[in-house]
Amino acid sequence: MIAESNTSDTSKSMKKRLRDAFGYENGLYEAIPHLLVFLQGDTSIAHPSPTMGSKKPNQIEFMLCRLIGAITSDEIPVIIYLDDLQWADQATLDLIGMLMLDPSITYFGILGCYRDNEVDKRHPLFGLLEAIRLNGAPLASIHVGPIERECVNSIVSDTLCLPPSLCLPLSTVVHRKTGGVILFVIRFLKTLNKEGSLVYSMTSRRWTWDLEKIKSKRVSKDVVIHTTLQMNSLPKPFQTGLMIAACLGSNFNGPILRKAIEENELDMDSFIKSGKDGGYIEESESGSYRWTHDQIQQAAYNLILPTQRESFHYHLGRRLLKNSANCDMNGDFLFMIVENMNRGTDLKLNRDEMTQLARLNLQAGNEAMSTSGFHSAAKYLQQGIILLSKDSWIHEYDLTIQLYDAALDTYYTAGQFSNFEVAVKQPLTHAICFEDKLNSYHHLVRFLTASGRSEEALETCLSVLRTLGVEISPNANAESLLTEAISVKEIIRNSHIHNLLDLPKMEDFDKMAAMTFLNTAVLCSYETNEFTFFFVICRMVKLSVRHGLCSISAVAFSLYGALLTCPTLSDFDEAYKMGRLALMAIDRLNAFRMKPNVFLSFYGAIAHCKEPVQASIPKLLEGYEVAFALGDMERVTGILQLYAAVAVWGCGDKLTKAEEIIRIHFRRMLQHKQDISCKNILPHLNQVAKLTGSKENVYVTFFNTTEDNFFEEEMNRRGAHTRKLILHTCRMYLAVMCGDMESAAREYERNGAKYQGGIRFFGTTTRVFLAGIVGFYLARKRRLDEKKWAQVGEISMDTIKSWTQDSSWNYAHKLLLLEAECLFLKGEEHEHIAAAKYNESIALAKKHKFKNEEGLASQKAAMFHLEYNRKEEALSHLKHAKACYECWGA
């Protein structure tokens, strides 16, 4: 309707929202072609980019949330009606939860119906409803019971075309017999008519009934049982048709039904006519057929004796398979065959039959994966594995390895980790060649990393890489790293940076596999072994230059650029060139899927070395959205961490805006069951809440714990170095901004050794700056340790001075403040120069729009003037600091 009114303001507004939502990810246009038609006037999406047919569950959920969020507005509120939720699978319930709780969706509601007698506290739907309540989404429950006697009387009156008063005795009995269930009322009236208790009298020209006979009639209280008994009186061929149709599902089409019927078993045209006349089935607009009610289908299914159901299903599936051509073996028809045959797996099938069915389950699993039905795919593939014989690794090797490879992919993607852990051992034990184990190793490493077992993941990665001919020592040190980095630098210099993208394409299978595992090793080595992490980066670059480029080469170049920001290398010009090269490589190497990885490195560690840090904010958000659309949850976490760091510590933008964005994406990650990753974001959310004066305890809200318990638990956890560093930095930053320098000093002393080194992610620059502030302050206050703390401050000041040469916008005001604090420490002879430095720092922070650090410099200047008893100047600076913090939102 909106599409037809293309000239309306409403249509134009929606088009803009849709372009904003999907301008970077065109996969949804393939699934919904009319969406592209609606937007066809927009040249930016006129030619959708190629995308994989299969998408991860969180990709689909993300895109649907974006779609609903783009469509709905105050002018176009959307209500979705969903019936029979008691039968919804877990994937469907998860999606409903996403839609209801996604904070970016407004003017939207779901009207859902379910049978409460089929839903108890153990049912997944009950858990969903509780989760919606706990997360604060408005939820209203309306109990709809059987219809009352007056309503039944109205139905009877309308059906028999008689006055309500005349029908009241009959409708009272009908209501009592049927319990007021509408379907039962209608079926019961038809039964009475068929049995002669309710007939049309030609003499009186009206409907008449035998009330005493109806009263004495014994009727089951269950409409299904009643309808089944009624069906038992129908002709046998018609009953056969009902049983077959019941096994084909709630919807079925004529060609499939025809293939399910044996020759001379029944006349299909006659069956369809009788089914429609009897009110059992109806024809849809598309020409297929559906049951008039699910209870009717259940009644028809109950015609099959329980002891015969497995055999009936299996032979029905085989009949469909026999009567199908190869071109039919896809989509719903394939699923129908496999679903029915799987119901007969407890029968005594011979080896060939089990192998055939295992192969069909593999085909069905792959088909489900191609349409992103990962939960269904997992069910088919697991059944296929169960059907394999004990010696399948010997006699059916190809089928077996294909089933396990597909199953591992599906289990991991669908989050079925218990199944994954059991299945992954089989190919690693029985596969006859290393190449056949690579897929299993790759998924195992990802699983171990996602489970927080980074050390195991890294050990596995290094073992695989050794077999592939890439040796990385787990005992690397700073000296060996420097040698490796210099050799890489020499290789790049000889190849010339501007010519790197003209290198040939990587063709060698082992080298491409090595690049995949090196890319996977990046995450687990970053968490466990800094030097190994650096070596992994260097080897990625060497492989790309020596053996050709692949999509992962874009990641290699960006990571190498980030590596060059380390204190031991500090080549910011070369780092920036490599970062820009990586951005160009995304398009040149068709590496769209690597975009989040490249953005994470460039805008998190390289860009602020040269560009205003505020410019990285929209790019980090873009990278986050792309990562979410691709289902790359590891990069989603990394980029959101960087965004939180830059938005709160770095750019001086409104805290309320930063908090809103962090909270929205934090909740979205929780909805996608990324609890471990969310623990890296929680400290940022906590410090923003405290800075803005919120009384909310985010640790209680989201993890039902206290801040101190969370801190101690994470500090005692093995590994998780990134989270520990984030916790320390957030606590230190909050302490400095609140003037609690003793607490800031304790945080520095707990983790001081990690504050100055490593890749220069924005968090590193913040830690260095905070260390300088703390160092000079404590040097003044702790005269016995003055030398120690002054050295901390001076090291930080010298480091920031070197950074200022390449990016005065981001660091000049920080340097001026540290120089002022240093002169404050040195005493009265430097008093006037120190005062000038404070003023310069305040002015430059204001000019470069770092409102938070303008306030901090004013606060420090006030303390300086107060020391020399210049109370008016101190008060003036404090007022200015207060105004800056209020403008910032703190």
Buried (B, 14 or more C-beta within 10 A) or exposed (E): EBEEEEEEEEBEBBBEBBBEBBBBBBBBBEBEEEBBEBBEEBEEBEEBEEBEEBBBBBBBBBBBBBBBBBBBBEEBEBEEEEEEBBEBEBBBBBBBBBBBBBBBBEBBBBEBEBEBEEBEEEBBBBBBBEBBEEBEBEEEEEEEEBBEBEBBBBBBBEBBEBEEEBBBBBBBBBBEBBBBBBBBBBBBBBBBBEBEBBBEEEEEEEBBBBBEEBEEBEBEEBBBBBBBBBBEEBEEBBBBBBBBBBBBBEBBBBEBBEBBBEEEEBBBEEBBEBBBEBBBBEEEEEEBBBBBBBBBBBBBBBBBEEEEBBBBBBBBBBBBBEBBEEEBBEEBBBBBBBBBBBBBBEEEBEEEBBBBBBBBBBBBBBBBBBBBBBBBBBBBBBBBBEBBBEEBBEEBBEBBBBBBBBBBBBBBBBBBEEBBEEBBEBBBEBBEEEEBBBBBBBBBBBBBBBEBBBBBBBBBBBEBBEBBEBEBEEEBEEEBBBEBBEEBBEBBEEBEBEEBBEBEEBEEEBBBBBBBBBBBBBBBBBBBBBBBBBBBBBBBBBBBBEBBBBBBBBBBBBBBBBBBBBBBBBBBEBBBBBBBBBBBBBEBBBBBBBBBBBBBBBBBBBBBBBBBBBEBBEBBBBBBBBBBBBBBBBBBBBBBBBBBBBBBBBBBBBBEEBBEBBBEBBBBBBBBEBEEBBBBBBBBBBBBBBBBEEEEBBBEEBBEBEBEEBBEEBBEEEBBBBBBBBBBBBBBBBBBBEEBBEBBBBBBEBBBEBBBBBBBBBBBBBBBBBBBBBBBBBBBEEEEEBEEBBEBBBBBBEBBBEBBEBBEBBBBBBBBBBBBBBBBBBEEEBBEEBBEBBBBBBBBBBEBBBBBBBBBBBBBBBBBBBEBEBEEBBEBBBEBBBBBBEBBBB
